[in-house]
Amino acid sequence: MPELETKTLQDPIQINYVSLDRLLLDSENPRFAGLSKDVPEKEILIKLQRETHLDELMDSFEKNGYYSTEPLLVVKSNSHKGKFIVIEGNRRLAAIKTLLKSGKKLKPGLQRQLSDQIPIVLYPNRETLWTYLGFRHINGPQEWDSYSKAVYALRVHKDYGVPIDKIAESIGDRHLTVVKMCNGLRALEQAMKSGYFERGEGDLRRFYFSHLYTILGYDNTRKFLGIKDKPKEIFKENPVPKNKVRELKLLIELLFGAPDGTKKPIIKSQNPDLRYLDSILGSKSATNYLKEYSQESSALENALALTDTEDFKLEDFVSRALNNVRKVSGYLNRYKGDDRIYREMQEIIEVANDVLNRMSATHNKKKI
């Protein structure tokens, strides 16, 4: 008997029960971005075992079996007749496959259920599921990392022709985060094609992708890279012109280091380091200094000094003061009642209040 198909997300679901050997992990899952679509399932399984936490799921399945209230969401495989690609539920599928291959002795009924009675809901195609996956993983209870989110959002935009504002609306994004992430991905893909960045051999390791898509929203950085696209719109493919690819290489190295490990990233924190770097990229002399001395411990501060940007020096002092006071808060358990430290803390409060009062006039005037 053919499996019953659920046409749309609004229709009542039709649960089918199929054997485990008919279910395939999805090589196009955004978690596996960078993998070939033709990668053997064994490699995907190994990566999930190595880089996601399957133990808790395996323990749950071993004790309780698989709950039919959480069916896997699948589509038919075009290349494997009679089999299904799991669009939602890859970690659960990997946990079941790993458990059954572990050699553990399971209860007879449980062994049979996990081998032959996995609940699935069959949908006609991937496009049907994009809004559900967007809610669940982009801005929902089981969030992907920002790179995976960008991969998925850009794929929906390109493959299904969904306007980016509709994608943003469907996931409750009111801050153009989806646009920023897609723009970061466009620049990163260009860097990958040029050999300036590697995520490792298709692995799932985390990197600070938000550094890239954030700094691409700053004027000096876009000018440095020659990007003509507006930051509130999706960049075209290969947004950096050919005569600026060396600048793209430099930016990628400053943010993430060199692919061969010969250079380490210079950015330690998003705030204020990215603002500092953007200011440096707006100054030729400061940028040249950073090119030559980027691996020195004080390179960012020294390059910033060459910009003569007094606004950033003020911001730097405020940020450092705040960080230092936070550090003090973390050491309060070591305070033994020293009178000198107490008086200095009082003075810090008095100076801070004076500074805040003097700032207030300018701050309030700007708000008006």
KEKE-3310 file (N, C-alpha, C; in steps of 0.2 Angstrom, whole numbers, plus 5000, padded with zeros to 4 digits):
npx = (5004:5003:5011:5002:5000:5003:4997:4999:5005:4995:4985:4977:4989:4995:5000:5012:5020:5036:5050:5067:5077:5073:5074:5083:5097:5098:5108:5107:5104:5105:5114:5124:5131:5142:5145:5146:5131:5131:5137:5141:5130:5135:5146:5139:5132:5143:5148:5137:5137:5149:5149:5137:5126:5121:5119:5109:5097:5098:5098:5085:5078:5081:5076:5062:5057:5052:5042:5027:5021:5030:5033:5045:5048:5046:5052:5050:5063:5072:5082:5084:5074:5058:5063:5065:5069:5074:5068:5066:5072:5084:5094:5087:5085:5098:5102:5094:5099:5113:5111:5105:5116:5125:5126:5120:5109:5093:5076:5065:5052:5055:5067:5061:5052:5060:5067:5057:5045:5045:5038:5032:5029:5024:5028:5024:5036:5051:5049:5037:5039:5046:5042:5039:5052:5059:5053:5055:5069:5076:5072:5067:5062:5073:5086:5097:5114:5121:5127:5121:5108:5108:5112:5101:5090:5095:5094:5080:5076:5082:5080:5066:5060:5055:5052:5063:5058:5047:5051:5058:5047:5039:5047:5047:5056:5061:5072:5080:5089:5090:5092:5105:5112:5111:5118:5131:5134:5134:5146:5155:5154:5160:5173:5176:5176:5187:5197:5200:5195:5191:5180:5185:5185:5171:5165:5155:5160:5160:5161:5164:5153:5144:5152:5156:5144:5140:5150:5149:5138:5143:5149:5162:5168:5161:5164:5178:5179:5173:5159:5144:5131:5116:5116:5104:5098:5097:5113:5121:5127:5144:5148:5159:5170:5181:5194:5195:5197:5208:5207:5196:5201:5210:5201:5194:5205:5208:5196:5194:5206:5220:5217:5227:5232:5242:5240:5232:5215:5211:5201:5193:5182:5165:5160:5170:5177:5174:5169:5180:5189:5182:5183:5197:5198:5194:5204:5219:5233:5231:5226:5236:5246:5240:5240:5253:5257:5248:5248:5253:5251:5245:5240:5228:5224:5235:5234:5222:5225:5231:5221:5216:5204:5195:5182:5181:5191:5186:5175:5182:5188:5177:5171:5181:5182:5169:5170:5181:5175:5165:5173:5178:5166:5165:5175:5172:5170:5182:5185:5191:5187:5196:5200:5206:5203:5189:5187:5192:5183:5172:5176:5177:5163:5159:5166:5161:5148:5149:5154:5143:5133:5138:5138:5124:5117:5121:5117:5103:5099:5102:5092:5081)
npy = (4994:5011:5025:5037:5054:5070:5085:5099:5111:5115:5105:5091:5079:5065:5050:5039:5022:5016:5006:5007:5006:5012:5026:5040:5051:5069:5076:5089:5097:5112:5112:5104:5112:5115:5102:5090:5086:5073:5066:5051:5043:5038:5046:5058:5053:5050:5063:5069:5061:5064:5078:5083:5081:5066:5057:5059:5057:5044:5037:5040:5034:5021:5018:5022:5020:5026:5040:5042:5054:5063:5063:5060:5071:5070:5068:5061:5051:5055:5049:5036:5024:5021:5025:5038:5055:5062:5077:5085:5080:5074:5072:5064:5053:5049:5046:5034:5026:5025:5019:5006:5001:5000:4988:4986:4976:4976:4977:4965:4970:4983:4984:4979:4990:5001:4997:4994:5002:5016:5032:5043:5058:5061:5073:5083:5090:5098:5112:5114:5113:5124:5136:5130:5125:5136:5143:5134:5133:5144:5155:5150:5136:5127:5132:5134:5137:5153:5153:5142:5146:5156:5150:5142:5152:5159:5149:5146:5158:5159:5146:5144:5156:5165:5180:5190:5198:5191:5180:5185:5190:5178:5172:5181:5191:5207:5215:5215:5205:5193:5197:5203:5191:5184:5192:5192:5178:5178:5185:5177:5165:5169:5172:5159:5152:5158:5153:5158:5155:5142:5130:5119:5101:5101:5101:5103:5113:5128:5145:5163:5169:5179:5190:5193:5196:5207:5217:5220:5228:5240:5256:5260:5248:5242:5251:5249:5236:5238:5236:5239:5236:5240:5239:5235:5227:5212:5206:5204:5189:5186:5199:5207:5216:5211:5218:5220:5209:5205:5214:5208:5196:5200:5205:5193:5186:5194:5193:5179:5172:5164:5151:5141:5142:5150:5163:5171:5176:5193:5199:5200:5202:5206:5218:5231:5229:5226:5239:5246:5240:5243:5257:5258:5252:5262:5271:5273:5273:5267:5254:5249:5248:5238:5227:5224:5221:5213:5202:5205:5208:5220:5226:5230:5241:5250:5252:5258:5270:5277:5282:5293:5295:5302:5300:5286:5283:5288:5280:5268:5270:5271:5258:5250:5254:5250:5236:5233:5237:5227:5216:5218:5216:5202:5198:5201:5192:5191:5202:5210:5220:5231:5247:5257:5252:5253:5267:5271:5265:5272:5284:5281:5280:5293:5301:5295:5298:5312:5313:5307:5316:5327:5322:5321:5333:5334:5321:5322:5332:5327:5317:5325)
npz = (5000:4995:5003:5013:5008:5015:5010:5013:5025:5032:5032:5040:5047:5040:5046:5043:5044:5043:5038:5045:5036:5025:5026:5024:5028:5026:5015:5010:5021:5030:5041:5036:5027:5014:5012:4999:4988:4985:4994:5003:5014:5025:5029:5033:5044:5052:5055:5062:5073:5078:5080:5085:5099:5102:5112:5123:5116:5111:5123:5127:5117:5119:5132:5130:5118:5101:5100:5093:5092:5088:5073:5059:5047:5030:5012:4996:4989:4975:4969:4975:4974:4982:4994:5007:5010:5025:5030:5041:5057:5057:5067:5076:5068:5065:5078:5081:5071:5075:5088:5085:5078:5088:5095:5107:5118:5115:5121:5114:5108:5107:5098:5087:5084:5082:5071:5061:5062:5061:5063:5051:5042:5026:5014:4999:4993:4996:4996:5002:5015:5020:5027:5040:5044:5044:5055:5065:5066:5062:5070:5081:5093:5091:5087:5073:5070:5065:5053:5046:5047:5037:5026:5024:5022:5011:5002:5001:4996:4983:4977:4978:4975:4984:4991:5000:5011:5014:5019:5030:5037:5040:5050:5060:5060:5063:5061:5050:5050:5043:5030:5032:5036:5024:5016:5021:5019:5005:5003:5009:5002:4990:4995:4998:4986:4980:4988:5000:5012:5023:5030:5036:5033:5027:5039:5055:5063:5073:5069:5070:5062:5062:5064:5051:5044:5051:5050:5037:5036:5039:5033:5029:5028:5017:5007:5007:5001:4989:4987:4980:4982:4992:5010:5015:5006:4997:4993:4977:4968:4971:4977:4979:4968:4955:4956:4969:4976:4984:4995:5000:5004:5014:5024:5027:5033:5044:5051:5053:5052:5043:5030:5031:5043:5046:5050:5063:5068:5071:5077:5093:5100:5096:5099:5106:5094:5080:5076:5078:5068:5056:5056:5054:5042:5034:5033:5024:5028:5041:5038:5030:5040:5047:5039:5038:5052:5058:5066:5078:5096:5100:5088:5083:5091:5089:5075:5075:5082:5072:5064:5069:5075:5085:5091:5092:5101:5113:5114:5116:5128:5136:5135:5140:5153:5157:5156:5165:5177:5178:5179:5192:5199:5198:5206:5219:5230:5235:5241:5256:5264:5263:5266:5257:5244:5244:5245:5233:5225:5228:5223:5209:5206:5209:5199:5188:5188:5187:5174:5167:5169:5162:5150:5147:5143:5129:5125:5127:5119:5106:5106:5105)
capx = (5000:5007:5011:4998:5004:5000:4998:5001:5006:4988:4981:4978:4994:4994:5006:5014:5025:5040:5056:5072:5081:5070:5075:5090:5099:5097:5114:5106:5102:5109:5119:5130:5133:5148:5146:5143:5125:5132:5141:5138:5126:5139:5149:5134:5131:5149:5148:5132:5139:5155:5148:5131:5125:5116:5118:5103:5092:5099:5096:5078:5075:5083:5071:5055:5056:5051:5035:5023:5019:5035:5035:5050:5045:5050:5050:5052:5070:5072:5088:5083:5067:5055:5066:5063:5074:5072:5070:5066:5073:5090:5097:5084:5087:5105:5102:5092:5104:5118:5109:5105:5123:5130:5127:5117:5104:5087:5070:5062:5047:5059:5071:5056:5049:5065:5069:5052:5039:5046:5033:5034:5024:5026:5026:5026:5042:5055:5046:5031:5041:5051:5040:5040:5059:5061:5051:5058:5077:5079:5070:5062:5064:5079:5089:5103:5119:5119:5129:5116:5102:5110:5112:5094:5086:5097:5092:5073:5075:5085:5077:5059:5058:5052:5055:5067:5054:5042:5055:5059:5040:5037:5050:5046:5062:5060:5078:5084:5094:5090:5096:5112:5115:5112:5124:5137:5135:5136:5153:5159:5155:5165:5180:5178:5178:5194:5202:5202:5192:5188:5177:5187:5182:5164:5163:5150:5163:5157:5165:5160:5150:5141:5157:5157:5138:5139:5154:5147:5133:5146:5150:5169:5170:5158:5168:5185:5178:5170:5153:5140:5124:5114:5116:5097:5095:5102:5119:5121:5132:5151:5147:5166:5173:5188:5199:5195:5197:5214:5204:5192:5206:5213:5196:5193:5210:5207:5190:5194:5213:5221:5215:5232:5234:5248:5238:5227:5211:5213:5195:5192:5175:5161:5160:5170:5182:5172:5168:5187:5191:5178:5186:5204:5198:5193:5211:5224:5239:5230:5225:5243:5249:5237:5242:5260:5258:5241:5249:5256:5246:5242:5240:5221:5224:5240:5231:5216:5228:5233:5215:5214:5197:5194:5176:5182:5195:5181:5171:5186:5189:5171:5170:5186:5180:5164:5173:5185:5170:5162:5178:5178:5160:5167:5180:5169:5171:5189:5186:5191:5186:5201:5198:5208:5199:5183:5187:5193:5177:5168:5179:5175:5156:5158:5169:5156:5141:5150:5154:5136:5129:5141:5135:5117:5115:5122:5113:5096:5098:5102:5086:5076)
capy = (5000:5017:5029:5043:5060:5076:5090:5106:5111:5116:5099:5086:5075:5058:5047:5032:5019:5013:5003:5011:5006:5016:5033:5043:5057:5074:5079:5096:5100:5118:5110:5101:5116:5113:5095:5088:5083:5066:5063:5045:5044:5036:5052:5062:5050:5051:5070:5070:5057:5067:5085:5084:5077:5060:5052:5059:5055:5037:5035:5041:5029:5014:5017:5023:5019:5032:5043:5043:5061:5067:5059:5063:5074:5067:5069:5055:5052:5054:5044:5030:5022:5018:5028:5044:5059:5066:5084:5087:5075:5071:5070:5058:5047:5047:5043:5028:5021:5023:5014:5000:4998:4999:4981:4985:4972:4980:4973:4963:4974:4990:4982:4979:4996:5005:4994:4993:5006:5023:5036:5048:5062:5062:5079:5082:5092:5103:5119:5114:5113:5129:5140:5126:5124:5143:5145:5130:5133:5151:5160:5146:5132:5123:5136:5133:5142:5159:5151:5137:5150:5160:5145:5140:5158:5161:5144:5147:5164:5157:5140:5144:5162:5168:5187:5190:5201:5186:5175:5188:5190:5172:5170:5186:5195:5214:5219:5214:5200:5188:5201:5204:5185:5182:5196:5189:5172:5179:5187:5171:5160:5172:5170:5151:5150:5161:5150:5163:5153:5135:5128:5112:5097:5100:5099:5108:5117:5134:5151:5169:5171:5186:5196:5195:5199:5213:5222:5222:5233:5247:5260:5260:5241:5241:5255:5246:5230:5240:5233:5244:5235:5243:5234:5233:5223:5206:5207:5200:5184:5189:5206:5211:5217:5207:5222:5221:5202:5205:5217:5203:5191:5203:5205:5187:5184:5198:5190:5172:5169:5161:5144:5136:5143:5154:5169:5171:5182:5199:5201:5196:5202:5210:5225:5236:5227:5227:5246:5249:5238:5247:5264:5257:5251:5269:5274:5269:5271:5262:5248:5246:5245:5231:5222:5221:5220:5211:5197:5208:5208:5227:5228:5234:5247:5254:5254:5263:5277:5280:5284:5300:5295:5303:5297:5279:5283:5289:5273:5263:5271:5269:5251:5247:5256:5246:5229:5233:5237:5220:5211:5219:5213:5195:5197:5204:5187:5192:5209:5209:5226:5236:5254:5260:5250:5255:5274:5271:5263:5278:5290:5279:5282:5301:5303:5292:5302:5318:5312:5306:5322:5331:5319:5322:5338:5332:5316:5324:5337:5323:5314:5329)
capz = (5000:4995:5009:5012:5008:5018:5005:5015:5032:5036:5032:5045:5045:5039:5049:5040:5048:5038:5041:5046:5030:5019:5028:5022:5030:5021:5013:5009:5027:5031:5045:5032:5021:5012:5009:4992:4988:4983:4999:5006:5020:5031:5031:5036:5050:5056:5057:5067:5079:5081:5081:5089:5105:5101:5118:5126:5111:5111:5130:5127:5113:5122:5137:5129:5111:5097:5101:5087:5092:5084:5067:5055:5041:5024:5005:4992:4986:4967:4967:4978:4973:4988:5000:5009:5013:5031:5030:5048:5061:5055:5073:5078:5063:5067:5085:5080:5067:5079:5093:5082:5076:5094:5097:5113:5117:5116:5121:5107:5105:5105:5093:5081:5083:5079:5065:5056:5063:5062:5061:5046:5038:5019:5010:4991:4991:5001:4996:5006:5022:5021:5033:5046:5046:5046:5062:5070:5066:5062:5075:5085:5099:5090:5082:5070:5071:5061:5046:5044:5045:5031:5020:5022:5020:5004:4997:5000:4992:4977:4974:4978:4973:4990:4993:5007:5016:5016:5024:5037:5041:5042:5056:5065:5060:5062:5062:5044:5052:5038:5025:5034:5036:5017:5013:5024:5015:4998:5003:5012:4997:4986:4998:4998:4979:4979:4992:5006:5018:5023:5036:5037:5028:5027:5046:5058:5068:5074:5068:5071:5055:5064:5063:5044:5041:5055:5048:5030:5037:5040:5027:5028:5025:5010:5002:5006:4997:4983:4987:4978:4984:4998:5015:5017:5001:4996:4988:4971:4969:4970:4977:4978:4961:4954:4957:4976:4980:4989:5000:5003:5007:5020:5029:5030:5037:5050:5055:5054:5051:5036:5030:5032:5050:5047:5053:5068:5068:5075:5081:5099:5102:5091:5102:5100:5089:5073:5074:5077:5062:5051:5056:5051:5034:5031:5033:5020:5032:5046:5034:5028:5046:5050:5034:5040:5059:5061:5071:5085:5101:5100:5081:5082:5095:5086:5069:5077:5083:5065:5060:5072:5076:5092:5093:5094:5107:5118:5114:5118:5135:5140:5135:5144:5160:5159:5157:5171:5183:5178:5182:5199:5201:5198:5211:5226:5235:5238:5245:5263:5268:5262:5265:5251:5238:5245:5244:5226:5221:5229:5218:5202:5206:5209:5192:5183:5189:5184:5167:5164:5169:5157:5143:5147:5139:5122:5123:5127:5113:5101:5106:5102)
cpx = (5004:5006:5006:5002:5000:5002:5002:5002:5000:4984:4982:4984:4992:5000:5006:5019:5029:5046:5062:5076:5079:5071:5082:5091:5099:5104:5113:5104:5107:5115:5125:5132:5140:5150:5143:5136:5125:5136:5138:5135:5131:5143:5145:5133:5137:5150:5143:5134:5145:5154:5142:5130:5119:5115:5112:5097:5092:5097:5088:5075:5076:5078:5064:5053:5055:5043:5032:5021:5024:5038:5041:5046:5049:5048:5052:5059:5069:5077:5088:5076:5064:5058:5064:5069:5071:5074:5070:5066:5079:5094:5094:5085:5094:5106:5100:5096:5110:5117:5109:5111:5127:5131:5123:5111:5098:5081:5067:5057:5050:5063:5066:5053:5054:5068:5063:5046:5041:5041:5035:5028:5027:5023:5028:5033:5045:5051:5040:5033:5045:5049:5041:5047:5061:5059:5054:5066:5080:5078:5065:5065:5071:5083:5096:5108:5118:5121:5124:5110:5103:5109:5105:5090:5088:5094:5084:5072:5077:5081:5069:5056:5054:5055:5058:5063:5049:5045:5056:5052:5038:5041:5051:5053:5061:5066:5083:5089:5095:5094:5103:5116:5116:5118:5131:5139:5137:5144:5158:5160:5160:5172:5181:5180:5185:5199:5204:5199:5190:5185:5179:5184:5175:5161:5158:5153:5160:5162:5161:5158:5147:5146:5157:5150:5137:5143:5152:5141:5136:5149:5158:5171:5167:5162:5175:5184:5175:5163:5148:5133:5123:5114:5109:5094:5100:5107:5118:5127:5139:5150:5154:5169:5179:5194:5200:5196:5203:5211:5200:5196:5208:5207:5194:5198:5210:5202:5191:5201:5214:5219:5220:5235:5239:5247:5232:5222:5213:5207:5194:5185:5171:5161:5165:5174:5180:5171:5175:5190:5188:5182:5193:5203:5196:5199:5216:5230:5237:5229:5232:5247:5247:5239:5249:5261:5252:5242:5252:5250:5242:5241:5233:5222:5229:5237:5226:5219:5230:5227:5213:5207:5195:5187:5177:5187:5191:5177:5175:5187:5183:5170:5175:5184:5174:5166:5177:5180:5166:5167:5178:5172:5161:5172:5178:5170:5178:5190:5185:5190:5191:5198:5200:5204:5192:5182:5188:5187:5172:5170:5177:5167:5155:5160:5164:5150:5143:5151:5147:5132:5132:5139:5128:5114:5115:5117:5105:5094:5098:5095:5080:5077)
cpy = (5006:5021:5035:5049:5066:5082:5097:5106:5113:5110:5095:5081:5068:5054:5040:5029:5015:5010:5008:5012:5010:5024:5035:5050:5062:5077:5087:5100:5106:5116:5107:5105:5115:5106:5094:5085:5075:5063:5057:5046:5042:5042:5057:5059:5051:5058:5071:5066:5061:5074:5087:5079:5072:5056:5052:5056:5047:5034:5035:5035:5022:5013:5017:5022:5026:5034:5044:5050:5065:5063:5063:5066:5073:5069:5062:5056:5051:5049:5037:5028:5018:5020:5035:5048:5063:5073:5087:5081:5071:5068:5064:5052:5045:5044:5035:5023:5020:5018:5007:4997:4997:4992:4980:4980:4975:4975:4971:4967:4981:4989:4982:4986:5001:5003:4995:4998:5013:5028:5042:5052:5064:5069:5079:5085:5096:5109:5119:5115:5120:5134:5137:5126:5131:5145:5141:5131:5140:5155:5156:5141:5128:5126:5133:5138:5147:5157:5147:5141:5154:5156:5143:5146:5159:5155:5145:5153:5163:5152:5141:5151:5166:5175:5187:5193:5196:5181:5178:5188:5184:5169:5176:5190:5202:5218:5218:5209:5195:5191:5201:5197:5182:5186:5193:5182:5173:5181:5181:5166:5163:5171:5163:5149:5153:5158:5153:5160:5146:5134:5121:5108:5095:5099:5104:5112:5125:5140:5157:5172:5178:5191:5198:5199:5206:5219:5224:5227:5240:5250:5259:5253:5240:5245:5252:5240:5232:5238:5239:5243:5238:5238:5232:5229:5217:5207:5202:5195:5188:5196:5210:5211:5213:5211:5223:5214:5202:5209:5212:5198:5194:5203:5199:5184:5188:5195:5183:5168:5166:5154:5139:5137:5147:5161:5168:5177:5187:5201:5197:5196:5207:5217:5227:5235:5228:5234:5249:5247:5242:5254:5263:5256:5257:5273:5270:5268:5266:5255:5245:5244:5238:5226:5219:5219:5216:5205:5199:5209:5215:5230:5232:5240:5252:5256:5259:5270:5281:5283:5291:5300:5296:5300:5289:5278:5284:5283:5268:5264:5269:5261:5247:5248:5251:5238:5228:5233:5230:5215:5212:5216:5205:5193:5199:5199:5187:5198:5207:5215:5231:5243:5258:5258:5252:5263:5275:5270:5269:5284:5288:5281:5289:5303:5301:5296:5309:5318:5311:5312:5327:5329:5321:5327:5337:5326:5318:5328:5332:5319:5318:5331)
cpz = (5000:5001:5008:5013:5011:5013:5007:5022:5036:5036:5038:5043:5045:5041:5046:5045:5043:5042:5041:5039:5024:5021:5027:5025:5025:5020:5012:5015:5028:5036:5042:5027:5020:5010:5002:4993:4987:4989:5002:5013:5026:5033:5035:5043:5055:5059:5062:5073:5082:5083:5084:5094:5104:5107:5121:5122:5111:5118:5130:5123:5116:5128:5135:5122:5107:5098:5094:5086:5089:5078:5063:5049:5035:5017:5002:4989:4979:4965:4970:4979:4980:4994:5001:5012:5019:5031:5037:5053:5060:5062:5076:5074:5065:5073:5084:5076:5071:5085:5091:5080:5082:5097:5104:5112:5119:5117:5115:5104:5103:5099:5086:5079:5079:5073:5059:5057:5065:5059:5056:5044:5031:5016:5003:4989:4997:5002:5001:5013:5024:5027:5040:5049:5048:5053:5067:5071:5066:5068:5080:5091:5097:5085:5079:5071:5065:5054:5043:5042:5039:5025:5018:5019:5013:4999:4996:4995:4984:4973:4973:4976:4978:4991:5000:5012:5018:5021:5030:5041:5044:5048:5061:5065:5058:5061:5056:5045:5046:5032:5026:5034:5029:5014:5015:5020:5008:4998:5005:5006:4991:4988:4998:4991:4977:4983:4998:5012:5017:5030:5039:5032:5028:5034:5049:5063:5068:5072:5069:5065:5056:5063:5056:5042:5045:5052:5041:5030:5038:5034:5025:5025:5018:5005:5001:5001:4990:4982:4985:4980:4991:5004:5017:5012:5000:4991:4982:4972:4968:4971:4977:4971:4961:4957:4965:4980:4985:4995:5004:5007:5014:5026:5031:5034:5044:5054:5057:5054:5044:5036:5032:5039:5051:5050:5057:5067:5073:5079:5087:5101:5097:5093:5107:5094:5082:5071:5073:5070:5056:5050:5053:5044:5030:5030:5029:5024:5038:5043:5033:5034:5048:5045:5036:5047:5062:5066:5078:5089:5101:5093:5080:5085:5091:5079:5070:5078:5077:5062:5063:5073:5083:5095:5096:5100:5113:5119:5118:5126:5139:5140:5139:5151:5162:5160:5163:5177:5183:5180:5189:5202:5202:5204:5218:5231:5238:5241:5253:5268:5268:5261:5259:5245:5238:5243:5236:5222:5222:5224:5211:5201:5205:5202:5187:5183:5186:5176:5164:5164:5164:5150:5142:5142:5131:5120:5123:5121:5107:5100:5103:5095)
residu = (MET:PRO:GLU:LEU:GLU:THR:LYS:THR:LEU:GLN:ASP:PRO:ILE:GLN:ILE:ASN:TYR:VAL:SER:LEU:ASP:ARG:LEU:LEU:LEU:ASP:SER:GLU:ASN:PRO:ARG:PHE:ALA:GLY:LEU:SER:LYS:ASP:VAL:PRO:GLU:LYS:GLU:ILE:LEU:ILE:LYS:LEU:GLN:ARG:GLU:THR:HIS:LEU:ASP:GLU:LEU:MET:ASP:SER:PHE:GLU:LYS:ASN:GLY:TYR:TYR:SER:THR:GLU:PRO:LEU:LEU:VAL:VAL:LYS:SER:ASN:SER:HIS:LYS:GLY:LYS:PHE:ILE:VAL:ILE:GLU:GLY:ASN:ARG:ARG:LEU:ALA:ALA:ILE:LYS:THR:LEU:LEU:LYS:SER:GLY:LYS:LYS:LEU:LYS:PRO:GLY:LEU:GLN:ARG:GLN:LEU:SER:ASP:GLN:ILE:PRO:ILE:VAL:LEU:TYR:PRO:ASN:ARG:GLU:THR:LEU:TRP:THR:TYR:LEU:GLY:PHE:ARG:HIS:ILE:ASN:GLY:PRO:GLN:GLU:TRP:ASP:SER:TYR:SER:LYS:ALA:VAL:TYR:ALA:LEU:ARG:VAL:HIS:LYS:ASP:TYR:GLY:VAL:PRO:ILE:ASP:LYS:ILE:ALA:GLU:SER:ILE:GLY:ASP:ARG:HIS:LEU:THR:VAL:VAL:LYS:MET:CYS:ASN:GLY:LEU:ARG:ALA:LEU:GLU:GLN:ALA:MET:LYS:SER:GLY:TYR:PHE:GLU:ARG:GLY:GLU:GLY:ASP:LEU:ARG:ARG:PHE:TYR:PHE:SER:HIS:LEU:TYR:THR:ILE:LEU:GLY:TYR:ASP:ASN:THR:ARG:LYS:PHE:LEU:GLY:ILE:LYS:ASP:LYS:PRO:LYS:GLU:ILE:PHE:LYS:GLU:ASN:PRO:VAL:PRO:LYS:ASN:LYS:VAL:ARG:GLU:LEU:LYS:LEU:LEU:ILE:GLU:LEU:LEU:PHE:GLY:ALA:PRO:ASP:GLY:THR:LYS:LYS:PRO:ILE:ILE:LYS:SER:GLN:ASN:PRO:ASP:LEU:ARG:TYR:LEU:ASP:SER:ILE:LEU:GLY:SER:LYS:SER:ALA:THR:ASN:TYR:LEU:LYS:GLU:TYR:SER:GLN:GLU:SER:SER:ALA:LEU:GLU:ASN:ALA:LEU:ALA:LEU:THR:ASP:THR:GLU:ASP:PHE:LYS:LEU:GLU:ASP:PHE:VAL:SER:ARG:ALA:LEU:ASN:ASN:VAL:ARG:LYS:VAL:SER:GLY:TYR:LEU:ASN:ARG:TYR:LYS:GLY:ASP:ASP:ARG:ILE:TYR:ARG:GLU:MET:GLN:GLU:ILE:ILE:GLU:VAL:ALA:ASN:ASP:VAL:LEU:ASN:ARG:MET:SER:ALA:THR:HIS:ASN:LYS:LYS:LYS:ILE)
# end
